[in-house]
Amino acid sequence: MSKAPRGGRRKAYYLFHRTVGTTTAFLGALVFFTGAVAVFGHELDHWASRDRTAPELASLGPGVLDRALATALAARDEAAPDSAASDDAADEETTGPSALIYAERPETLTFAFVVPGEETRDFVDVRVPEAPSAHVERATFGARAEANPRGTLESFFVRLHVSLLVEGKIGLLLTGLIALGLLLLLGTGLYVHWPRRKQLTKAPRRGVRQWLGDVHTLVGVWTLPFSFVLSVTGAFFSFAGAILIPVMIVVAFGADRARMEEVLRGDLPASESAAVASLDAIVRDAGTRAAGAELGRLRIEDWGGTSALVVTEFFDLDYSLRSARYAYGGRDGSFLGERPFIGARPSVGGTLISWVAGLHFGNLYGLATKLAWMVFGLLACLLASTGLGLWAVRNRRQAPREGLFAQALAGGTAGLPFATGLAILAWAAAQGGGTKTAMALAFFAALAVSVVVAARLPMRVALRGLLAAGAAALLAVPFAGAAVTGGSPFALGIEAGRVDVGFALLALLLGAAALRLPHLEGRTERDVMSFGETVEAAPAE
């Protein structure tokens, strides 16, 4: 790795890179690590509810969807008779309700009916396959998720990644600024530490400082495209949610969110036919077209009206290059074609946003890219950790406070697996209530412990302890999950067992890293024996 520059423009960029990198690298590592977990959110949700398998929409049996929809409509009208009137008042041309249909609990279909002008929905839970009864509740999607301790596992890591658990637009702005800071770090780091060709292929040298510098350069250069793409797309989604979409609603639609959704939905095909399509027939046809992908949701619009529409959405193909959302006429069940990610018909903007979503969520080619995104996300955390550790080594003598601060944050990045494992263990222990609070307390308490341990102990000792603690916590996760669900860990015949194996492999990797750290000691007097002990003098600046 190139030495710190002695003067001029490169020195200014170096100082900027070093100063901005302290907190930005730590927060960036937090976002990248939780993103590596959240990319498998769907699998985690199945893992957390392996004993409560929800029915697959495509395998419910003849007539089940149609009977369930009829039951849901009747229950909704009986519980809230003003809902139908509000549907008519919202749009003179729309005479029927719109809803999202999905399964999240055993023997239950959920119908989330839109309430015009409100963020709440009319949730109707219908028992299947007979569909004899239904339960109606008006709530938001967030409130529904909070009431399901099992579902908190996925939503916790997604929210931690998206907004660091900070509510509202402030959280989105925070992660957007972190993404911009990471872009600045990537640019200045590449300019200051431009590597020679041989540095990109040779093994890292011994000696803590030399090893840190070489690994920081190798990981930074080889993961540069990934880190750049994830930072750009992350900034786009954060600022779009916090600024762009709210401003667009006010400027272009007069603060009428319902009108914006109507425009994005496009003109629905009108029909004079009095028939109502069969959802079961639509699901069978869509399953054939999607080649066996898992049908996740049905979306009905203006059901029973002249512009009725049904859209099928597949979990396996969300945000992938094979993304499939098939539209059908709600009056006669005729196939209308594929529906894009945004809007009623293909467009340049919609295609661009689909690509941005696929690149950020790591599902362009299904499981293969999700695994790659997880690996690159973990490498991005290693980049942040080695950068902070290198700064701690270089400045421990000349700037003790700054060096100690960087050393503490480097330990915090190493403690992210420990914090993640502890949060999942807290999830398992708090199924009776307060699950989200327990997970947040466990996660941030583990991070705080990691920072304190790294600040008070030689870094080599702290790293070994934190990596070992992370390995132990993650190794305990499969057994905690099995205790909650009443099953057996590592049951390879089901998806949950494969998730257990993933936790175990990551634990073994952390354990191997903890054992390997002592071999990074230098063999000469000028090599650093451990972080925070003897430090080779940094180049003059």
Stockholm file with secondary structure:
# STOCKHOLM 1.0

chainA/1-541         MSKAPRGGRRKAYYLFHRTVGTTTAFLGALVFFTGAVAVFGHELDHWASRDRTAPELASLGPGVLDRALATALAARDEAAPDSAASDDAADEETTGPSALIYAERPETLTFAFVVPGEETRDFVDVRVPEAPSAHVERATFGARAEANPRGTLESFFVRLHVSLLVEGKIGLLLTGLIALGLLLLLGTGLYVHWPRRKQLTKAPRRGVRQWLGDVHTLVGVWTLPFSFVLSVTGAFFSFAGAILIPVMIVVAFGADRARMEEVLRGDLPASESAAVASLDAIVRDAGTRAAGAELGRLRIEDWGGTSALVVTEFFDLDYSLRSARYAYGGRDGSFLGERPFIGARPSVGGTLISWVAGLHFGNLYGLATKLAWMVFGLLACLLASTGLGLWAVRNRRQAPREGLFAQALAGGTAGLPFATGLAILAWAAAQGGGTKTAMALAFFAALAVSVVVAARLPMRVALRGLLAAGAAALLAVPFAGAAVTGGSPFALGIEAGRVDVGFALLALLLGAAALRLPHLEGRTERDVMSFGETVEAAPAE
#=GR chainA/1-541 SS CCCCCCSHHHHHHHHHHHHHHHHHHHHHHHHHHHHHHHTTHHHHHHHHTTTSCCCCGGGSCTTHHHHHHHHHHHHHHHHCTHHHHHHHHHCTTCCSCCEEEEEEETTEEEEEEECTTCSCEEEEEEETTTCCCEEEEEECHHHHHHTCTTTHHHHHHHHHHHHTTCCHHHHHHHHHHHHHHHHHHHHHHHHHTCCCGGGGTSCCCSSHHHHHHHHHHHHHHHTHHHHHHHHHHHHHHHHIIIIIHHHHHHHHHTTCHHHHHHHHHCCCCCCCCCCCCCHHHHHHHHHHHTTTCCEEEEEEESTTSTTCEEEEEEGGGTTSTTCCEEEEETTTCCEEEECCSSSSSCCHHHHHHHHHHHHHHTCTTTHHHHHHHHHHHHHHHHHHHHHHHHHHHHHTTTSHHHHHHHHHHHHHHHTHHHHHHHHHHHHHHTTTSCHHHHHHHHHHHHHHHHHHHHHHSCHHHHHHHHHHHHHHHHHHHHHHHHHHHTSCTTCTTSHHHHHHHHHHHHHHHHHHHHHHGGGGCCSSTTSCSSTTSSCCCCCCC
#=GC SS_cons         CCCCCCSHHHHHHHHHHHHHHHHHHHHHHHHHHHHHHHTTHHHHHHHHTTTSCCCCGGGSCTTHHHHHHHHHHHHHHHHCTHHHHHHHHHCTTCCSCCEEEEEEETTEEEEEEECTTCSCEEEEEEETTTCCCEEEEEECHHHHHHTCTTTHHHHHHHHHHHHTTCCHHHHHHHHHHHHHHHHHHHHHHHHHTCCCGGGGTSCCCSSHHHHHHHHHHHHHHHTHHHHHHHHHHHHHHHHIIIIIHHHHHHHHHTTCHHHHHHHHHCCCCCCCCCCCCCHHHHHHHHHHHTTTCCEEEEEEESTTSTTCEEEEEEGGGTTSTTCCEEEEETTTCCEEEECCSSSSSCCHHHHHHHHHHHHHHTCTTTHHHHHHHHHHHHHHHHHHHHHHHHHHHHHTTTSHHHHHHHHHHHHHHHTHHHHHHHHHHHHHHTTTSCHHHHHHHHHHHHHHHHHHHHHHSCHHHHHHHHHHHHHHHHHHHHHHHHHHHTSCTTCTTSHHHHHHHHHHHHHHHHHHHHHHGGGGCCSSTTSCSSTTSSCCCCCCC
//
